[in-house]
Amino acid sequence: LTAEQEGKVVRFIGMGDYPLPITARILTKQGFMSHDQIVIGDPVLAYDIEKGVCVWTPLRRVNRPGTLPMVPLESKSFKMRSTAQHTWVIQEKHTRHLVATKHLKTHQKLVIAAPVEDSPTSLVSPEEARIFGWLCTDGYVRTEPSLCGYILQAKEPYRTRLRGLLAGWITSEEQAKGSLSRFHFKTKRLRELFETTQLDPAHYKDQLPSMVTRLSQDARLAMWTAMVEAEGWQERGLWRFSQKPGPVLETFRILSALLGYRLSRGKLNKTGVVTVAVISTRPFVTVADLAVARHLSQSVPEECWCPVTDYGTWVAELDGQVSITGNTDFASPSNRARLKSANLY
């Protein structure tokens, strides 16, 4: 077969018409990774439809069907693109199942987020994770000529809370400007913290995405809470978190996914800062808000890919939007019918 013929056969038998755009990434224990970074057998995050939780599971296969039309699915707080055949986890009354984009009904709800069910062991304690949360947002670490670090905070009641949290970690609290306090770390405690996590103090922010996957849920919640207290605020009943694009924002998105919190895609302002809304109490998107039927006629071809897991699902990130989604389902009833009718050799 020529490359073109082989591509058509792959799409025909149903192994390549379920993808997301090539720029979508999958959540692994090293953080979000692209199609050309992951390795077959690596643990990736998937959704267990029966239990209603996320689980770590081996990556089984990667499909690259080429270029296919992508359908936009967009509301005020959600934005993704997929092929018309791509599947999503649907919550309908008391059941959950996979439904293709083109078959979505307005009364259905897409399951966007769910907490991960994994080992209770943790790389660090909740207290230490909370310190990392403050350090990577309102803190500073210097390695030359020697290791030192501090946390800045002016907001109450968080400044008062930090005094208690950091009681055994700091040498002093310096009044920087007005109500702004600078909490200076003890060098020995700070060095021990980096040695425990095996993070490089000079580049620790870049390594945080792979660290948070090795925390217990209690430690993740402690770190997530500290990040929100440092860089967050409440607006119209929702918590907002702001950060420039980079590893800290990526870490916050990963922590939210592992805790089962749904985030908006985020808005980039003129200063280069992204603000995301935390929609923790509503881990669903109503299909009626996505106008799928109208968008089906607005599809635009894009190069695409899709991973395969034993659960038929995976956790994806596309242009800042994180969501549970379905994957290639070779053995579905529709695919079996197509194979039978094809009279393939």
Salt bridges, closest charged atoms under 4 A:
GLU4 OE2 - LYS8 NZ 3.67
ASP17 OD2 - ARG338 NH1 3.42
GLU74 OE2 - LYS79 NZ 3.85
GLU92 OE1 - HIS97 NE2 3.22
GLU92 OE2 - HIS107 NE2 2.52
GLU117 OE1 - LYS51 NZ 3.72
ASP118 OD2 - ARG220 NH2 2.80
GLU156 OE2 - ARG159 NE 3.14
GLU173 OE1 - ARG163 NE 2.77
GLU174 OE1 - ARG182 NH1 3.29
GLU174 OE1 - HIS184 NE2 2.81
GLU229 OE1 - ARG130 NH2 2.75
GLU229 OE2 - ARG161 NH1 3.01
GLU235 OE2 - ARG236 NH2 3.37
GLU250 OE1 - ARG25 NH2 2.83
GLU302 OE2 - ARG81 NE 2.68
GLU303 OE2 - ARG64 NH2 2.54
ASP310 OD2 - ARG60 NH2 2.80
GLU317 OE1 - ARG25 NE 2.86
ASP319 OD2 - ARG81 NH1 2.98
